[in-house]
Amino acid sequence: MRLERDDAAVCWDEVAALFVLVGWSERSAEQLKAASGRSTFKVFAYEGDELIGVARTVDDGQYYASIVDVLVKPSYQGRGIGRALVLDLQERLRDFLQVSLTAAADVRPFYEQLGWRRQTSALLLPRSAEQEASNCEEPRTSD
Amino acid sequence: MRLERDDAAVCWDEVAALFVLVGWSERSAEQLKAASGRSTFKVFAYEGDELIGVARTVDDGQYYASIVDVLVKPSYQGRGIGRALVLDLQERLRDFLQVSLTAAADVRPFYEQLGWRRQTSALLLPRSAEQEASNCEEPRTSD
């Protein structure tokens, strides 16, 4: 496995296929390329010529950064590839003021091993009842 | 009070002064301008020619966005300016997949009134013990 930070040779159809393989909602190759173009840091994992993982930041170049779209091809999961991708980005975010991410419950222990802590000061503007249910605490009942 | 979305006429020294006035850590005008240049959406509040508030996004243009640097000049606080700034950005983020922010405990009720919910799926990579203490849950004691 090798990590590649340059996206000049990336096949964006292959990235789009990865989203489908891991069961995330479908994205177009064109939009993925445009969004990635806005990321200061991105990293791609390859086994030979096969794209087996991706990760990138959403950031403003100096103060705030989030790590997003950490995906590893299902047949390659459990081999430390996600860890290598995240650590590669973490290293490059050392000078940022605030570094965060959103993680499903089942992968939180993975991030906690890499130094991440549950954030209690984050708020979300829910896009759907489903997103609210899986990412937010129970709304307070009005009384 | 008027809102201005275009930053062509912004005096970045005035923005930097605002950070000092609200008691945030000092930032250079040059770096603030560069960071703001990475934001798809930004908004500035003016009373006459006086800059009295700012807010912007950190985003990738389509999927992920955070609202950051929401500042209102102390002498103008409590007049709905922060609310106007945040609502202006919220409106423009309607098509994004995930919209989040980080808020100190004392301003969370303000955001909750605008539709935000406490996010339980956020993780932070702490930059300092101080940042960890004010943004994260107590680390688990190892046993």
Boltz contact constraints between the chains, C-beta under 6 A:
constraints:
  - contact:
      token1: [A, 35]
      token2: [B, 60]
      max_distance: 6.0
  - contact:
      token1: [A, 35]
      token2: [B, 62]
      max_distance: 6.0
  - contact:
      token1: [A, 35]
      token2: [B, 63]
      max_distance: 6.0
  - contact:
      token1: [A, 38]
      token2: [B, 60]
      max_distance: 6.0
  - contact:
      token1: [A, 38]
      token2: [B, 61]
      max_distance: 6.0
  - contact:
      token1: [A, 58]
      token2: [B, 60]
      max_distance: 6.0
  - contact:
      token1: [A, 58]
      token2: [B, 64]
      max_distance: 6.0
  - contact:
      token1: [A, 60]
      token2: [B, 35]
      max_distance: 6.0
  - contact:
      token1: [A, 60]
      token2: [B, 38]
      max_distance: 6.0
  - contact:
      token1: [A, 60]
      token2: [B, 58]
      max_distance: 6.0
  - contact:
      token1: [A, 61]
      token2: [B, 38]
      max_distance: 6.0
  - contact:
      token1: [A, 62]
      token2: [B, 35]
      max_distance: 6.0
  - contact:
      token1: [A, 63]
      token2: [B, 35]
      max_distance: 6.0
  - contact:
      token1: [A, 64]
      token2: [B, 58]
      max_distance: 6.0
  - contact:
      token1: [A, 64]
      token2: [B, 68]
      max_distance: 6.0
  - contact:
      token1: [A, 68]
      token2: [B, 64]
      max_distance: 6.0
  - contact:
      token1: [A, 99]
      token2: [B, 125]
      max_distance: 6.0
  - contact:
      token1: [A, 100]
      token2: [B, 122]
      max_distance: 6.0
  - contact:
      token1: [A, 100]
      token2: [B, 124]
      max_distance: 6.0
  - contact:
      token1: [A, 101]
      token2: [B, 123]
      max_distance: 6.0
  - contact:
      token1: [A, 102]
      token2: [B, 121]
      max_distance: 6.0
  - contact:
      token1: [A, 102]
      token2: [B, 122]
      max_distance: 6.0
  - contact:
      token1: [A, 103]
      token2: [B, 123]
      max_distance: 6.0
  - contact:
      token1: [A, 111]
      token2: [B, 123]
      max_distance: 6.0
  - contact:
      token1: [A, 115]
      token2: [B, 125]
      max_distance: 6.0
  - contact:
      token1: [A, 116]
      token2: [B, 123]
      max_distance: 6.0
  - contact:
      token1: [A, 116]
      token2: [B, 125]
      max_distance: 6.0
  - contact:
      token1: [A, 117]
      token2: [B, 124]
      max_distance: 6.0
  - contact:
      token1: [A, 117]
      token2: [B, 126]
      max_distance: 6.0
  - contact:
      token1: [A, 117]
      token2: [B, 136]
      max_distance: 6.0
  - contact:
      token1: [A, 118]
      token2: [B, 137]
      max_distance: 6.0
  - contact:
      token1: [A, 119]
      token2: [B, 122]
      max_distance: 6.0
  - contact:
      token1: [A, 119]
      token2: [B, 123]
      max_distance: 6.0
  - contact:
      token1: [A, 119]
      token2: [B, 124]
      max_distance: 6.0
  - contact:
      token1: [A, 119]
      token2: [B, 135]
      max_distance: 6.0
  - contact:
      token1: [A, 119]
      token2: [B, 136]
      max_distance: 6.0
  - contact:
      token1: [A, 120]
      token2: [B, 137]
      max_distance: 6.0
  - contact:
      token1: [A, 121]
      token2: [B, 102]
      max_distance: 6.0
  - contact:
      token1: [A, 121]
      token2: [B, 135]
      max_distance: 6.0
  - contact:
      token1: [A, 122]
      token2: [B, 100]
      max_distance: 6.0
  - contact:
      token1: [A, 122]
      token2: [B, 102]
      max_distance: 6.0
  - contact:
      token1: [A, 122]
      token2: [B, 119]
      max_distance: 6.0
  - contact:
      token1: [A, 122]
      token2: [B, 122]
      max_distance: 6.0
  - contact:
      token1: [A, 123]
      token2: [B, 101]
      max_distance: 6.0
  - contact:
      token1: [A, 123]
      token2: [B, 103]
      max_distance: 6.0
  - contact:
      token1: [A, 123]
      token2: [B, 111]
      max_distance: 6.0
  - contact:
      token1: [A, 123]
      token2: [B, 116]
      max_distance: 6.0
  - contact:
      token1: [A, 123]
      token2: [B, 119]
      max_distance: 6.0
  - contact:
      token1: [A, 124]
      token2: [B, 100]
      max_distance: 6.0
  - contact:
      token1: [A, 124]
      token2: [B, 117]
      max_distance: 6.0
  - contact:
      token1: [A, 124]
      token2: [B, 119]
      max_distance: 6.0
  - contact:
      token1: [A, 125]
      token2: [B, 99]
      max_distance: 6.0
  - contact:
      token1: [A, 125]
      token2: [B, 115]
      max_distance: 6.0
  - contact:
      token1: [A, 125]
      token2: [B, 116]
      max_distance: 6.0
  - contact:
      token1: [A, 126]
      token2: [B, 117]
      max_distance: 6.0
  - contact:
      token1: [A, 135]
      token2: [B, 119]
      max_distance: 6.0
  - contact:
      token1: [A, 135]
      token2: [B, 121]
      max_distance: 6.0
  - contact:
      token1: [A, 136]
      token2: [B, 117]
      max_distance: 6.0
  - contact:
      token1: [A, 136]
      token2: [B, 119]
      max_distance: 6.0
  - contact:
      token1: [A, 137]
      token2: [B, 118]
      max_distance: 6.0
  - contact:
      token1: [A, 137]
      token2: [B, 120]
      max_distance: 6.0
